[in-house]
Amino acid sequence: MTTPTYSEFVASLAKPGADILASLTPEKAHAWHMASCIPGEAGELYDAIMTADFENLIEELGDLEFYIEGLARPIIGYNRYEIPNKVRFGPPEHRLPGVAADVFDAVKKWVLYNEELDVEALGRAIAGLDWVMDRIRRDYGLTREQTIEHNIAKLSKRYADGYSDQAAQARADKIVPEALSGEYKGWHWNAVSGGGYTARRLYTTSMIDVCPTREELFAHIDGMDAA
């Protein structure tokens, strides 16, 4: 008997996608959508904390609120459940991966394994995630209302005409207008009224005349550095 490779072993035990689709319902698909996004958002929140990116921290807290609301309200009605004791130990950001995984795991068992939905387990997992997020907000002087308002503003811009795949891909809220000024290799550059760009070397009176584009201005600076 030939021993299967690990790839063959995994392929033999992975539940076929067709079987998952056969048992999927609109309710399960919605819950899977909401729950599957929570671990990723928790990871991005953790990164924002580790890099002291305050703006992104607010955004990721708001994104988590969106998916918790989308999952909890229709599935468990947002009943209050006891917070698991394990959540209460250690810095809140260190609990993020675990509590996010608990939420996803409760939905996974229902959607993939066709177990009866354990509403209390899901409720406790969401309560644990809520508690961790509350600790993080308090640590940074934020309120839940502030993060929700930020999320509404962001998604209202992204989906100005309602949800569509095209709007989700375009992410209009992430489009940043072309900068009018900045710094480049020790020079402060500015857009000029009427078109073009000029630059001044920092802490000196050295100036560069107007160049038609930023790229040409930067190339001019590169040439001066190389001279």
C-alpha positions in Angstrom: 0.0 0.0 0.0 1.4 3.3 -1.1 1.6 6.0 1.6 -0.2 9.1 0.4 1.6 12.4 0.3 0.6 15.0 2.8 -1.1 16.9 -0.1 -3.2 13.9 -1.0 -4.0 13.3 2.7 -5.3 16.8 3.1 -7.2 16.7 -0.1 -8.9 13.4 1.0 -10.2 15.0 4.3 -11.0 18.6 3.2 -14.8 19.0 3.0 -15.6 19.5 -0.7 -16.8 22.9 -1.6 -19.8 21.4 -3.4 -20.9 19.8 -0.1 -20.6 23.1 1.8 -22.7 24.9 -0.9 -25.3 22.2 -0.7 -26.0 22.8 3.0 -25.5 26.6 2.9 -28.5 28.8 3.6 -28.7 32.6 3.2 -28.6 32.9 7.0 -25.5 30.8 7.2 -23.8 32.6 4.3 -24.4 36.0 6.0 -23.1 34.7 9.3 -20.0 33.3 7.6 -19.4 36.6 5.8 -19.6 38.6 9.1 -17.6 36.1 11.2 -14.9 35.4 8.6 -14.0 39.1 8.5 -13.6 39.5 12.3 -10.1 37.8 12.7 -8.7 39.9 9.9 -10.0 43.1 11.4 -8.7 42.1 14.8 -5.2 41.5 13.2 -5.3 45.0 11.6 -6.3 46.5 15.0 -3.4 44.7 16.7 -1.0 46.1 14.0 -2.4 49.6 14.5 -1.7 49.3 18.3 1.8 48.0 17.8 2.7 50.8 15.3 0.9 53.5 17.3 -1.2 54.3 14.2 -4.1 56.2 16.0 -6.1 56.9 12.9 -6.0 53.3 11.8 -6.8 52.2 15.3 -10.1 54.1 15.2 -10.9 52.7 11.8 -10.3 49.1 12.7 -12.4 49.4 15.9 -15.2 50.7 13.8 -14.8 47.9 11.3 -15.1 45.4 14.1 -18.2 47.1 15.3 -19.7 46.7 11.8 -19.1 43.0 11.7 -20.2 42.3 15.3 -23.4 44.2 14.6 -24.0 42.3 11.4 -23.4 39.0 13.1 -24.9 39.5 16.6 -28.1 41.3 15.8 -29.7 38.9 13.4 -28.2 35.7 14.8 -28.3 36.1 18.6 -30.3 39.3 19.1 -27.4 40.9 21.1 -28.3 39.2 24.4 -25.8 39.8 27.1 -23.7 36.8 28.0 -21.1 36.2 30.7 -17.6 37.2 29.6 -15.2 34.2 29.6 -12.7 34.5 32.4 -9.7 33.8 30.2 -10.4 37.1 28.4 -9.8 39.2 31.6 -6.1 38.4 31.9 -3.2 40.2 30.2 -3.1 43.3 28.0 -6.3 43.6 25.9 -4.5 43.7 22.6 -2.9 40.3 23.4 -6.4 38.8 23.8 -7.6 40.0 20.4 -6.5 36.9 18.4 -8.1 34.5 20.8 -11.5 36.2 21.2 -11.7 36.9 17.4 -11.0 33.2 16.8 -13.7 32.2 19.3 -16.3 34.1 17.4 -15.2 32.6 14.1 -15.0 29.1 15.6 -18.6 29.2 16.8 -19.9 30.1 13.4 -17.6 27.7 11.6 -19.0 24.7 13.5 -22.5 25.7 12.5 -21.8 26.5 8.9 -19.1 23.9 7.9 -19.9 21.0 10.3 -23.6 21.4 10.4 -23.7 21.3 14.1 -26.6 23.1 15.8 -25.7 26.7 16.4 -24.5 27.1 20.0 -26.0 30.5 20.6 -24.6 30.8 24.1 -21.1 30.0 22.9 -21.3 32.6 20.2 -22.8 35.1 22.6 -20.0 34.6 25.1 -17.4 34.9 22.3 -18.9 38.2 21.1 -19.1 39.4 24.7 -15.4 38.6 25.1 -14.5 40.6 22.0 -16.7 43.5 23.1 -14.9 43.5 26.4 -11.5 43.5 24.9 -12.5 46.4 22.5 -13.9 48.4 25.4 -10.5 48.0 27.3 -8.6 49.2 24.2 -11.0 52.2 23.7 -10.5 53.2 27.3 -6.7 52.8 27.0 -6.8 55.3 24.1 -9.4 57.7 25.4 -12.0 56.7 22.8 -15.7 55.9 23.0 -17.7 53.3 21.1 -19.8 56.1 19.6 -16.7 57.8 18.1 -15.6 54.6 16.4 -19.1 53.9 15.1 -19.4 57.5 13.7 -16.0 57.0 12.0 -17.2 53.8 10.5 -20.5 55.3 9.2 -18.6 58.2 7.6 -16.1 55.9 5.9 -18.6 53.4 4.6 -21.1 56.2 3.5 -18.3 57.5 1.2 -17.4 54.0 0.0 -20.9 53.0 -0.7 -22.5 56.3 -1.6 -25.1 54.5 -3.9 -25.4 51.4 -1.7 -23.4 48.2 -1.8 -22.0 46.9 -5.0 -18.9 44.8 -5.8 -17.6 47.6 -7.9 -17.8 50.0 -4.9 -16.2 47.5 -2.6 -13.3 47.1 -5.0 -12.9 50.9 -5.8 -12.8 51.9 -2.1 -13.6 55.5 -2.7 -12.8 56.4 0.9 -9.2 55.4 0.3 -8.6 57.6 -2.7 -6.3 60.4 -1.5 -6.3 63.6 -3.5 -2.9 64.4 -5.0 -0.8 66.1 -2.4 -0.1 69.8 -2.8 3.1 69.9 -0.8 5.6 67.6 0.9 9.3 66.9 1.4 11.7 65.1 -0.8 15.4 64.4 -0.1 15.8 67.5 2.0 13.7 69.8 -0.2 10.2 71.1 0.6 8.1 71.2 -2.5 4.8 72.9 -3.3 2.2 73.0 -6.1 2.1 76.3 -7.8 -1.2 78.1 -8.6 -1.7 77.8 -12.3 0.2 74.5 -12.5 3.6 73.1 -11.9 5.8 72.6 -8.8 8.6 74.4 -7.1 10.9 73.5 -4.2 13.1 75.0 -1.6 16.0 73.3 0.2 15.2 73.0 3.9 16.8 75.5 6.2 18.3 77.5 3.2 17.2 80.0 0.6 18.0 77.7 -2.3 15.1 77.5 -4.7 14.2 75.4 -7.8 12.2 77.1 -10.5 8.8 75.8 -11.5 8.8 72.3 -13.1 5.8 71.1 -15.0 5.3 67.9 -13.0 6.4 66.5 -9.6 8.3 63.7 -11.4 10.4 66.3 -13.3 10.9 68.3 -10.1 12.1 65.2 -8.2 14.4 64.2 -11.2 15.9 67.7 -11.0 16.6 67.3 -7.3 18.1 63.9 -8.0 20.4 65.5 -10.6 21.5 68.2 -8.2 22.3 65.5 -5.6 24.3 63.5 -8.1 26.3 66.6 -9.4 
